[in-house]
Amino acid sequence: MTGFEFLNALRNTPLISHIPLIFLTARADPETELAAYEQGADAFITKPFGIKLLQSQIRAIMAQRNGRYAEPLQQTTTPVNIAKPQPKRSTDLNDRFLSKIRQEIEKNISNPDFSVDHLIAIMPMSRTVFVKKLKSLTQQSPVEYIRTIKIKYAANLIDTTDYSIKEISYMVGIHDTKYFSQRFKEIMGMLPKDYKKQHHDDGVANGLIG
C-alpha cells in the first residue's frame, strides 16, 4: 500500500490509531504535505534529512501529545448532578477512546470495587493492547488514570458542594480517608483540607460564597 493508504489504515483502526506517524518522503510539494497532515500525519520530513531533525520531531510530537491528551485531566471533572455543557463531538478515535473510559469511570465513581477489569470488559481489545494504548496516550497506567479521574472529581465536589472531606472520599469510592488524602496531594499538590480552605477563601474573596 502507499504511504497514504497506510496512514488511513492506521488512523481508522482503534487498536493502533494512537501510534504516531512521521512521513519521510522524497515528495516535497506543498500539496502532498498538506494532504498528509489532513489525513492525520504527525510530522512531514522530506529526504534527505538529518537524524537530529528526526529526533527533534519525535520529541516535539511526544511533548505535544502529552499536552493534548493530558489536558482533560487538568480540567475539573463535573459531577453528574451539576449542570455542564455537553462535550464536543469528536471523530478522533483516540479522543473517543479516552472519553469512553472517563464516562465509564464517572458512571461508577462511587463504587469502591470498580477496577481496571471493568474498563477492559467494555473495550474491544485485549488487556495488553488496552494498557499500552492508554499508557501511550496519557503516560499513565490504567490504575493511575482511574485514580486521577476520581481525585479530579473529588476536587470538583470540594469546589462546588459543602460535603465534608470524608463524605467526598466515600462519594468517589475511596473509603480510606488517609489514602484519599495522600493520593489527593499527589495529584492536586496539596491536602484536601488545604485545597478546601484555599478555594473557599478564593470564593469568599470573589463574592462567590456567602
N, C-alpha and C positions, 0 to 999 in steps of 0.2 A: 504494500500500500504506500501511497505518498505520505509526505510529512503531514499534510493537512488531514488526510484520512485517519492517520494515526492519532492526531490531536483530537479530532472529533470523537473517535472511539474512546479515547482516554477520558474526555470531559463528560461523556454521556454514559459512563459505566460507574455506578455507585461504589463498587468495591475498590476502584483505583482512581476516582475522579480527583482525589486530594493530592495526587503526585504532581509536583511542579514540572513544567516542561520549558526548556530553552531551545529555541530554533537556532541551529548552527547551519548556515546555508550560504551558497555562493550567489544566490539571487538577492541583489542589493536594491532592487527597485522599490519605491515607496508603496506601490500597490500590494506587493507581496507582504511587506512588513505590516501594513495596516490590516490586511486580511488575517495575518497570524494573530495579532492582538485581539481582533474582533472575535476570533474563534476560541480564545482562551489561552493563548501562549503567555508565559510569564516574562519572557525576555526574547529578544531577537538580535542575534550576533552574526555578522557576515564574515565570510572567510576571505583572507586569512585572519586569524585572531590570535591574541596572546593569552597565555594561561592565566596571567594576572587579571585580565579583563573578565575572563570566565569566572574566576574565583570571586571577583568583586560583585558580579551579577548574582552569583549564588548567595553571597552574604546579604545582598540587598533584598533578594526575594524572601529569604527566611526572616529577615527583620520586618519586612512589610507584612508577611503572613502572620507573624506573631502579633503584630499590632492589630491586624484586621480581625482575626478570629478570637483574640483575647478581649476585644472591645466590649462584647456583650457582658462579659464578667465584670467590667468596670462600671456598668450601669446597674443601678439597684433593681433587683427583681421585684415586681409589684405583686402583692398578694391578690388572690382571686376576688376578694370581697371589696377591692378598691378599684374604682374606675380607671381605665388606662386606654390609650389609643391602641387600635388594632395594629399588630406588626405588619410591616410592608411585605407584600408577596415577593418571593424570590424564585428564580428559575435555577439558581446555582445549587447543584447537588450537595455541595459541602455545607452551604447555609441551611439547606433543608435538613440535612443530617443532624447538625447541631441543634436546630430548632426543635426537631422531634425529640431529641434527648432531653433538652431543657423542659419541654412541655410534660414529658413523662415524669421527670423528677419533681416538678412543681405539682403535678396531679397527685403524687404520693408523698408530698412534702412532710406530712406528719407521721408517716409510717416508719417506726424505728427499725423495722426488718427489711426495708427496701434496700436492694443490693445491686451490684453490677449484673448479676444473673437476670434480674428483671429487665434491665435495658437490653441485654443481648437477646432475650426472648422475643423482643419486638422488632429486632433488626434482621434483615435477610442476609446475614453474613456470619461467619464463624467467630468464636471468641478471639482468636489470634488476629484476624483481619480487623475486627472491631477495635481492639486495643491499639493496634498500630495506627489505624486511621484517626482515632480520637487523639492519640498522642502526637501525631503529625500536625494536626490542626490546632491543638490547644497547648501543646507542651505539658499536658497533664495526663496522669493515669486516670482511668475511669473513677476510681475511689476518690482521687483528689478533685476531679471535676464535680462529682456529686456533692462533696463536702463544700466546695466553693459556691455552688448554686444555693445550698442550704444556708450558708452563712450570709450570702448577699440577700437572701430572702429575709433572714432574721434582722439584718441591718435595716431593711425597709420597714419591718414591723416596729423596730425601735424608733425610727423616724416618724412614723405615722400613727402609732397607737400608744396607749398608756399601759400596756401589759408589762408585768414585771419581767426581769431577765430570765427568771426560772420558767415562767409561763411561756415565754418566747422560745426558750430552749426546747421545751416539750412540743411546741407547735411546729417545730422543724424536725421533729423526730429524734432529737438528741436528749436522752433522759439523764445523762451525767452532766450536771451543770459545770463542774470543774473542767471536764473535757471540752465542753462547749466554749467556755471562756478562753481556753488555750488555743483552740482552732480559730476562734473569732479574732484573737490578737494576731495570729499568724497571717490571716487574710486581710484584715481591716487595719492592722497596725496599732491597735490599742484594745484594751479590755472592753467588754460590752458596757460595763458601768461607766467607764470614761467616755465611751462613744455616746452613750445616752446623755450624759451631763453636757458634753460639748454641743451636741445637736439640739438639746433642749435650750441651752443658753443662746445658741445662734438663733433659734426660733423666737425666743423672747426678744432678743435684740432687734430682730427684723419685723417684730409685730405680728408674727405668725402664730404665737401661742399666748393665751391669756388675754 
